[in-house]
Every structure is written in structure tokens, then in C-alpha cells.
Amino acid sequence: MPLTLVLGPANSAKAGQVLGAYGAQAARGALLVVPTAGDARHYRRELVQSGLVLGTVLTFGALASEIARRADYGARRLTEHQRERVLARGLARPE
């Protein structure tokens, strides 16, 4: 399935183009990827109002998790403490 990026200035009907194209492909497992959680909530509501209840709307951050899930990648994530230690160690190294 191809990846389509829709670009354009504000108020240029991008959302309508995206929702129309997505609605046509949602039954095939298409994903709608948006920048923020607020955008995801907004577009989920829009899709439900248009009668599409099986769509998947993700943020860019959630896309990586979805790719890992579909690829059956199960490596553990770092805990918050581990992330802090890795960051501190990286910042402490001289250049």
C-alpha cells in the first residue's frame, strides 16, 4: 500500500481530500497518521460522523509502535529511569 503525503497551505481543503481518500481505503487496513493526539481525536470524530467506524487514526509517535506490532517486534522499551541514565551518560561524554 503506498504512502501518500498531502501538503498545502492552511484552508486549502487538505482535510477533505485526506478523509475522502482514507475512507476509500480504510477497509483495506489503511492508517491515517496525524501529527498530534488532538488531531487524532478530531479526525476520529469526523470519520465516525461520515459513517466510517472501523478506521484507524494514529499519531506519528504511535506509528512506530504499530509498525513494530505488525512486524512482531517485541523488544522491551527502556523504563523512564533507564532513559534518564542513557541521556545523562550521552550528555556527559566530552566531544
N, CA, C and O atoms as CSV, one atom per row, in Angstrom:
chain,resi,resn,atom,element,x,y,z
A,1,MET,N,N,0.847,-1.167,0.000
A,1,MET,CA,C,0.000,0.000,0.000
A,1,MET,C,C,0.893,1.230,0.000
A,1,MET,O,O,1.791,1.325,0.837
A,2,PRO,N,N,0.680,2.168,-0.902
A,2,PRO,CA,C,1.548,3.336,-0.985
A,2,PRO,C,C,1.299,4.313,0.154
A,2,PRO,O,O,0.243,4.311,0.786
A,3,LEU,N,N,2.289,5.135,0.392
A,3,LEU,CA,C,2.203,6.209,1.373
A,3,LEU,C,C,1.929,7.487,0.602
A,3,LEU,O,O,2.616,7.793,-0.372
A,4,THR,N,N,0.922,8.235,1.042
A,4,THR,CA,C,0.579,9.479,0.372
A,4,THR,C,C,0.687,10.621,1.363
A,4,THR,O,O,0.082,10.573,2.435
A,5,LEU,N,N,1.441,11.634,1.023
A,5,LEU,CA,C,1.604,12.813,1.851
A,5,LEU,C,C,0.847,13.952,1.183
A,5,LEU,O,O,1.079,14.263,0.015
A,6,VAL,N,N,-0.060,14.570,1.931
A,6,VAL,CA,C,-0.863,15.665,1.386
A,6,VAL,C,C,-0.343,16.967,1.968
A,6,VAL,O,O,-0.350,17.163,3.183
A,7,LEU,N,N,0.104,17.847,1.100
A,7,LEU,CA,C,0.671,19.129,1.509
A,7,LEU,C,C,-0.140,20.273,0.931
A,7,LEU,O,O,-0.819,20.119,-0.084
A,8,GLY,N,N,-0.065,21.411,1.581
A,8,GLY,CA,C,-0.725,22.598,1.061
A,8,GLY,C,C,-0.901,23.622,2.152
A,8,GLY,O,O,-0.725,23.316,3.331
A,9,PRO,N,N,-1.246,24.830,1.773
A,9,PRO,CA,C,-1.433,25.890,2.764
A,9,PRO,C,C,-2.689,25.654,3.603
A,9,PRO,O,O,-3.534,24.825,3.266
A,10,ALA,N,N,-2.790,26.393,4.690
A,10,ALA,CA,C,-3.973,26.298,5.544
A,10,ALA,C,C,-5.228,26.618,4.735
A,10,ALA,O,O,-5.196,27.427,3.808
A,11,ASN,N,N,-6.315,25.979,5.096
A,11,ASN,CA,C,-7.620,26.190,4.462
A,11,ASN,C,C,-7.619,25.889,2.964
A,11,ASN,O,O,-8.289,26.568,2.187
A,12,SER,N,N,-6.863,24.868,2.566
A,12,SER,CA,C,-6.816,24.515,1.141
A,12,SER,C,C,-7.536,23.195,0.866
A,12,SER,O,O,-7.272,22.550,-0.149
A,13,ALA,N,N,-8.436,22.788,1.752
A,13,ALA,CA,C,-9.258,21.590,1.587
A,13,ALA,C,C,-8.454,20.295,1.680
A,13,ALA,O,O,-8.868,19.264,1.148
A,14,LYS,N,N,-7.307,20.349,2.356
A,14,LYS,CA,C,-6.500,19.132,2.538
A,14,LYS,C,C,-7.263,18.087,3.325
A,14,LYS,O,O,-7.247,16.907,2.975
A,15,ALA,N,N,-7.937,18.515,4.394
A,15,ALA,CA,C,-8.634,17.561,5.263
A,15,ALA,C,C,-9.691,16.789,4.492
A,15,ALA,O,O,-9.810,15.574,4.651
A,16,GLY,N,N,-10.448,17.469,3.673
A,16,GLY,CA,C,-11.472,16.781,2.882
A,16,GLY,C,C,-10.865,15.783,1.915
A,16,GLY,O,O,-11.393,14.686,1.732
A,17,GLN,N,N,-9.762,16.157,1.300
A,17,GLN,CA,C,-9.073,15.258,0.374
A,17,GLN,C,C,-8.551,14.031,1.115
A,17,GLN,O,O,-8.685,12.904,0.639
A,18,VAL,N,N,-7.956,14.259,2.281
A,18,VAL,CA,C,-7.400,13.163,3.078
A,18,VAL,C,C,-8.506,12.223,3.542
A,18,VAL,O,O,-8.392,11.007,3.390
A,19,LEU,N,N,-9.575,12.779,4.107
A,19,LEU,CA,C,-10.658,11.935,4.623
A,19,LEU,C,C,-11.341,11.154,3.511
A,19,LEU,O,O,-11.709,9.997,3.711
A,20,GLY,N,N,-11.514,11.754,2.361
A,20,GLY,CA,C,-12.126,11.046,1.239
A,20,GLY,C,C,-11.262,9.882,0.774
A,20,GLY,O,O,-11.760,8.775,0.575
A,21,ALA,N,N,-9.979,10.130,0.604
A,21,ALA,CA,C,-9.060,9.075,0.167
A,21,ALA,C,C,-8.941,7.992,1.233
A,21,ALA,O,O,-8.912,6.803,0.914
A,22,TYR,N,N,-8.874,8.397,2.487
A,22,TYR,CA,C,-8.765,7.424,3.565
A,22,TYR,C,C,-10.016,6.558,3.646
A,22,TYR,O,O,-9.922,5.338,3.784
A,23,GLY,N,N,-11.178,7.180,3.563
A,23,GLY,CA,C,-12.434,6.425,3.616
A,23,GLY,C,C,-12.512,5.353,2.542
A,23,GLY,O,O,-13.070,4.278,2.765
A,24,ALA,N,N,-11.951,5.650,1.378
A,24,ALA,CA,C,-11.961,4.676,0.282
A,24,ALA,C,C,-11.026,3.497,0.549
A,24,ALA,O,O,-11.215,2.428,-0.030
A,25,GLN,N,N,-10.026,3.666,1.410
A,25,GLN,CA,C,-9.030,2.622,1.649
A,25,GLN,C,C,-9.094,2.008,3.044
A,25,GLN,O,O,-8.389,1.033,3.306
A,26,ALA,N,N,-9.901,2.537,3.934
A,26,ALA,CA,C,-9.931,2.080,5.328
A,26,ALA,C,C,-10.241,0.591,5.452
A,26,ALA,O,O,-9.662,-0.089,6.300
A,27,ALA,N,N,-11.131,0.082,4.633
A,27,ALA,CA,C,-11.493,-1.339,4.706
A,27,ALA,C,C,-10.308,-2.246,4.363
A,27,ALA,O,O,-10.304,-3.423,4.724
A,28,ARG,N,N,-9.323,-1.713,3.679
A,28,ARG,CA,C,-8.127,-2.492,3.318
A,28,ARG,C,C,-7.037,-2.399,4.378
A,28,ARG,O,O,-5.932,-2.901,4.175
A,29,GLY,N,N,-7.341,-1.758,5.515
A,29,GLY,CA,C,-6.366,-1.666,6.588
A,29,GLY,C,C,-5.514,-0.419,6.554
A,29,GLY,O,O,-4.472,-0.364,7.207
A,30,ALA,N,N,-5.937,0.585,5.802
A,30,ALA,CA,C,-5.175,1.830,5.720
A,30,ALA,C,C,-5.116,2.501,7.083
A,30,ALA,O,O,-6.019,2.343,7.903
A,31,LEU,N,N,-4.058,3.239,7.313
A,31,LEU,CA,C,-3.879,4.010,8.537
A,31,LEU,C,C,-3.881,5.488,8.188
A,31,LEU,O,O,-3.301,5.900,7.183
A,32,LEU,N,N,-4.531,6.278,9.018
A,32,LEU,CA,C,-4.476,7.724,8.867
A,32,LEU,C,C,-3.537,8.232,9.955
A,32,LEU,O,O,-3.823,8.076,11.142
A,33,VAL,N,N,-2.423,8.836,9.562
A,33,VAL,CA,C,-1.404,9.292,10.515
A,33,VAL,C,C,-1.446,10.816,10.563
A,33,VAL,O,O,-1.336,11.495,9.543
A,34,VAL,N,N,-1.608,11.330,11.787
A,34,VAL,CA,C,-1.725,12.772,12.005
A,34,VAL,C,C,-0.698,13.220,13.045
A,34,VAL,O,O,-0.181,12.383,13.785
A,35,PRO,N,N,-0.391,14.506,13.120
A,35,PRO,CA,C,0.689,14.962,13.997
A,35,PRO,C,C,0.446,14.826,15.501
A,35,PRO,O,O,1.360,14.445,16.233
A,36,THR,N,N,-0.753,15.124,15.975
A,36,THR,CA,C,-0.961,15.194,17.426
A,36,THR,C,C,-2.142,14.343,17.877
A,36,THR,O,O,-2.978,13.936,17.070
A,37,ALA,N,N,-2.196,14.082,19.183
A,37,ALA,CA,C,-3.322,13.336,19.754
A,37,ALA,C,C,-4.623,14.108,19.565
A,37,ALA,O,O,-5.676,13.513,19.335
A,38,GLY,N,N,-4.550,15.429,19.661
A,38,GLY,CA,C,-5.741,16.249,19.420
A,38,GLY,C,C,-6.246,16.094,17.997
A,38,GLY,O,O,-7.453,16.010,17.767
A,39,ASP,N,N,-5.322,16.055,17.035
A,39,ASP,CA,C,-5.710,15.821,15.635
A,39,ASP,C,C,-6.346,14.448,15.484
A,39,ASP,O,O,-7.338,14.296,14.771
A,40,ALA,N,N,-5.779,13.446,16.152
A,40,ALA,CA,C,-6.316,12.087,16.062
A,40,ALA,C,C,-7.753,12.046,16.573
A,40,ALA,O,O,-8.618,11.445,15.935
A,41,ARG,N,N,-8.018,12.679,17.715
A,41,ARG,CA,C,-9.384,12.715,18.244
A,41,ARG,C,C,-10.322,13.405,17.270
A,41,ARG,O,O,-11.431,12.933,17.017
A,42,HIS,N,N,-9.866,14.526,16.727
A,42,HIS,CA,C,-10.694,15.286,15.779
A,42,HIS,C,C,-11.048,14.434,14.557
A,42,HIS,O,O,-12.212,14.360,14.162
A,43,TYR,N,N,-10.045,13.797,13.966
A,43,TYR,CA,C,-10.302,13.023,12.754
A,43,TYR,C,C,-11.112,11.756,13.035
A,43,TYR,O,O,-11.891,11.329,12.184
A,44,ARG,N,N,-10.944,11.155,14.203
A,44,ARG,CA,C,-11.800,10.012,14.561
A,44,ARG,C,C,-13.260,10.441,14.585
A,44,ARG,O,O,-14.128,9.750,14.052
A,45,ARG,N,N,-13.527,11.599,15.214
A,45,ARG,CA,C,-14.905,12.112,15.248
A,45,ARG,C,C,-15.419,12.370,13.837
A,45,ARG,O,O,-16.551,12.008,13.516
A,46,GLU,N,N,-14.607,12.987,12.998
A,46,GLU,CA,C,-15.005,13.260,11.616
A,46,GLU,C,C,-15.343,11.974,10.870
A,46,GLU,O,O,-16.332,11.908,10.140
A,47,LEU,N,N,-14.508,10.951,11.062
A,47,LEU,CA,C,-14.739,9.680,10.373
A,47,LEU,C,C,-16.020,9.013,10.852
A,47,LEU,O,O,-16.782,8.486,10.041
A,48,VAL,N,N,-16.267,9.030,12.156
A,48,VAL,CA,C,-17.487,8.432,12.697
A,48,VAL,C,C,-18.712,9.183,12.169
A,48,VAL,O,O,-19.709,8.561,11.800
A,49,GLN,N,N,-18.643,10.502,12.132
A,49,GLN,CA,C,-19.762,11.294,11.623
A,49,GLN,C,C,-20.045,11.003,10.155
A,49,GLN,O,O,-21.181,11.144,9.703
A,50,SER,N,N,-19.025,10.599,9.410
A,50,SER,CA,C,-19.223,10.273,7.997
A,50,SER,C,C,-19.610,8.808,7.807
A,50,SER,O,O,-19.790,8.354,6.677
A,51,GLY,N,N,-19.741,8.057,8.926
A,51,GLY,CA,C,-20.183,6.669,8.842
A,51,GLY,C,C,-19.065,5.653,8.841
A,51,GLY,O,O,-19.333,4.457,8.724
A,52,LEU,N,N,-17.839,6.075,8.966
A,52,LEU,CA,C,-16.699,5.159,8.958
A,52,LEU,C,C,-16.264,4.901,10.397
A,52,LEU,O,O,-15.606,5.743,11.008
A,53,VAL,N,N,-16.630,3.740,10.941
A,53,VAL,CA,C,-16.327,3.458,12.348
A,53,VAL,C,C,-15.167,2.481,12.518
A,53,VAL,O,O,-14.729,2.253,13.646
A,54,LEU,N,N,-14.667,1.910,11.456
A,54,LEU,CA,C,-13.590,0.923,11.565
A,54,LEU,C,C,-12.224,1.494,11.219
A,54,LEU,O,O,-11.258,0.737,11.114
A,55,GLY,N,N,-12.115,2.785,11.040
A,55,GLY,CA,C,-10.845,3.389,10.662
A,55,GLY,C,C,-9.848,3.434,11.805
A,55,GLY,O,O,-10.223,3.389,12.976
A,56,THR,N,N,-8.573,3.523,11.450
A,56,THR,CA,C,-7.503,3.629,12.431
A,56,THR,C,C,-6.774,4.950,12.231
A,56,THR,O,O,-6.183,5.197,11.180
A,57,VAL,N,N,-6.827,5.797,13.262
A,57,VAL,CA,C,-6.156,7.093,13.217
A,57,VAL,C,C,-5.054,7.067,14.266
A,57,VAL,O,O,-5.314,6.821,15.443
A,58,LEU,N,N,-3.830,7.321,13.836
A,58,LEU,CA,C,-2.661,7.267,14.711
A,58,LEU,C,C,-1.894,8.572,14.661
A,58,LEU,O,O,-1.972,9.319,13.685
A,59,THR,N,N,-1.148,8.839,15.728
A,59,THR,CA,C,-0.178,9.932,15.692
A,59,THR,C,C,1.119,9.384,15.099
A,59,THR,O,O,1.287,8.172,14.965
A,60,PHE,N,N,2.022,10.280,14.749
A,60,PHE,CA,C,3.311,9.830,14.230
A,60,PHE,C,C,4.026,8.967,15.261
A,60,PHE,O,O,4.665,7.977,14.909
A,61,GLY,N,N,3.919,9.342,16.541
A,61,GLY,CA,C,4.543,8.557,17.598
A,61,GLY,C,C,3.991,7.147,17.683
A,61,GLY,O,O,4.741,6.195,17.900
A,62,ALA,N,N,2.693,7.006,17.514
A,62,ALA,CA,C,2.075,5.687,17.584
A,62,ALA,C,C,2.357,4.850,16.335
A,62,ALA,O,O,2.238,3.625,16.370
A,63,LEU,N,N,2.727,5.499,15.240
A,63,LEU,CA,C,3.023,4.769,14.008
A,63,LEU,C,C,4.184,3.801,14.196
A,63,LEU,O,O,4.131,2.669,13.714
A,64,ALA,N,N,5.225,4.231,14.885
A,64,ALA,CA,C,6.377,3.348,15.119
A,64,ALA,C,C,5.952,2.115,15.912
A,64,ALA,O,O,6.396,1.006,15.615
A,65,SER,N,N,5.105,2.296,16.905
A,65,SER,CA,C,4.611,1.165,17.684
A,65,SER,C,C,3.773,0.228,16.826
A,65,SER,O,O,3.861,-0.991,16.969
A,66,GLU,N,N,2.975,0.783,15.949
A,66,GLU,CA,C,2.136,-0.039,15.065
A,66,GLU,C,C,2.997,-0.836,14.085
A,66,GLU,O,O,2.713,-2.002,13.810
A,67,ILE,N,N,4.030,-0.217,13.568
A,67,ILE,CA,C,4.947,-0.926,12.665
A,67,ILE,C,C,5.610,-2.078,13.413
A,67,ILE,O,O,5.694,-3.190,12.893
A,68,ALA,N,N,6.075,-1.818,14.619
A,68,ALA,CA,C,6.714,-2.866,15.425
A,68,ALA,C,C,5.731,-4.000,15.714
A,68,ALA,O,O,6.097,-5.173,15.634
A,69,ARG,N,N,4.495,-3.660,16.046
A,69,ARG,CA,C,3.482,-4.685,16.325
A,69,ARG,C,C,3.231,-5.551,15.100
A,69,ARG,O,O,3.189,-6.778,15.201
A,70,ARG,N,N,3.064,-4.916,13.944
A,70,ARG,CA,C,2.785,-5.676,12.721
A,70,ARG,C,C,3.978,-6.520,12.278
A,70,ARG,O,O,3.808,-7.552,11.629
A,71,ALA,N,N,5.179,-6.078,12.630
A,71,ALA,CA,C,6.386,-6.836,12.294
A,71,ALA,C,C,6.724,-7.862,13.370
A,71,ALA,O,O,7.735,-8.559,13.279
A,72,ASP,N,N,5.875,-7.948,14.381
A,72,ASP,CA,C,6.069,-8.874,15.501
A,72,ASP,C,C,7.393,-8.606,16.206
A,72,ASP,O,O,8.088,-9.535,16.619
A,73,TYR,N,N,7.730,-7.342,16.337
A,73,TYR,CA,C,8.943,-6.934,17.038
A,73,TYR,C,C,8.581,-6.723,18.502
A,73,TYR,O,O,7.737,-5.885,18.821
A,74,GLY,N,N,9.209,-7.472,19.382
A,74,GLY,CA,C,8.805,-7.430,20.774
A,74,GLY,C,C,9.865,-6.980,21.748
A,74,GLY,O,O,9.779,-7.317,22.929
A,75,ALA,N,N,10.852,-6.241,21.315
A,75,ALA,CA,C,11.883,-5.787,22.251
A,75,ALA,C,C,11.269,-4.885,23.311
A,75,ALA,O,O,10.336,-4.130,23.037
A,76,ARG,N,N,11.786,-4.970,24.487
A,76,ARG,CA,C,11.273,-4.148,25.576
A,76,ARG,C,C,11.732,-2.712,25.418
A,76,ARG,O,O,12.801,-2.442,24.870
A,77,ARG,N,N,10.922,-1.811,25.897
A,77,ARG,CA,C,11.280,-0.403,25.905
A,77,ARG,C,C,12.053,-0.089,27.170
A,77,ARG,O,O,11.952,-0.803,28.168
A,78,LEU,N,N,12.831,0.991,27.120
A,78,LEU,CA,C,13.531,1.440,28.310
A,78,LEU,C,C,12.528,2.024,29.300
A,78,LEU,O,O,11.535,2.639,28.913
A,79,THR,N,N,12.803,1.820,30.568
A,79,THR,CA,C,11.986,2.468,31.588
A,79,THR,C,C,12.366,3.943,31.637
A,79,THR,O,O,13.355,4.351,31.029
A,80,GLU,N,N,11.592,4.734,32.348
A,80,GLU,CA,C,11.905,6.158,32.461
A,80,GLU,C,C,13.278,6.351,33.101
A,80,GLU,O,O,14.054,7.205,32.671
A,81,HIS,N,N,13.572,5.566,34.116
A,81,HIS,CA,C,14.877,5.651,34.788
A,81,HIS,C,C,16.013,5.294,33.818
A,81,HIS,O,O,17.038,5.976,33.794
A,82,GLN,N,N,15.841,4.243,33.029
A,82,GLN,CA,C,16.864,3.843,32.063
A,82,GLN,C,C,17.070,4.937,31.016
A,82,GLN,O,O,18.208,5.227,30.646
A,83,ARG,N,N,15.988,5.545,30.535
A,83,ARG,CA,C,16.114,6.631,29.554
A,83,ARG,C,C,16.909,7.790,30.141
A,83,ARG,O,O,17.766,8.362,29.467
A,84,GLU,N,N,16.631,8.137,31.389
A,84,GLU,CA,C,17.359,9.229,32.037
A,84,GLU,C,C,18.840,8.914,32.148
A,84,GLU,O,O,19.676,9.792,31.937
A,85,ARG,N,N,19.175,7.670,32.476
A,85,ARG,CA,C,20.588,7.287,32.603
A,85,ARG,C,C,21.293,7.322,31.245
A,85,ARG,O,O,22.428,7.788,31.146
A,86,VAL,N,N,20.630,6.835,30.211
A,86,VAL,CA,C,21.223,6.860,28.870
A,86,VAL,C,C,21.456,8.298,28.435
A,86,VAL,O,O,22.516,8.624,27.901
A,87,LEU,N,N,20.472,9.158,28.662
A,87,LEU,CA,C,20.599,10.564,28.295
A,87,LEU,C,C,21.723,11.239,29.073
A,87,LEU,O,O,22.535,11.962,28.495
A,88,ALA,N,N,21.772,11.005,30.376
A,88,ALA,CA,C,22.821,11.609,31.215
A,88,ALA,C,C,24.208,11.133,30.768
A,88,ALA,O,O,25.151,11.922,30.704
A,89,ARG,N,N,24.320,9.865,30.466
A,89,ARG,CA,C,25.623,9.327,30.031
A,89,ARG,C,C,26.029,9.945,28.696
A,89,ARG,O,O,27.194,10.291,28.498
A,90,GLY,N,N,25.079,10.082,27.790
A,90,GLY,CA,C,25.381,10.677,26.487
A,90,GLY,C,C,25.782,12.133,26.597
A,90,GLY,O,O,26.683,12.589,25.894
A,91,LEU,N,N,25.114,12.867,27.480
A,91,LEU,CA,C,25.431,14.287,27.655
A,91,LEU,C,C,26.751,14.503,28.397
A,91,LEU,O,O,27.387,15.544,28.241
A,92,ALA,N,N,27.158,13.534,29.194
A,92,ALA,CA,C,28.380,13.669,29.986
A,92,ALA,C,C,29.645,13.400,29.180
A,92,ALA,O,O,30.741,13.744,29.623
A,93,ARG,N,N,29.510,12.792,28.005
A,93,ARG,CA,C,30.696,12.472,27.199
A,93,ARG,C,C,31.271,13.733,26.580
A,93,ARG,O,O,30.538,14.549,26.022
A,94,PRO,N,N,32.606,13.895,26.682
A,94,PRO,CA,C,33.245,15.054,26.035
A,94,PRO,C,C,33.224,14.889,24.525
A,94,PRO,O,O,33.231,13.774,24.005
A,95,GLU,N,N,33.199,16.007,23.841
A,95,GLU,CA,C,33.159,15.958,22.365
A,95,GLU,C,C,34.522,15.832,21.768
A,95,GLU,O,O,34.658,15.778,20.546
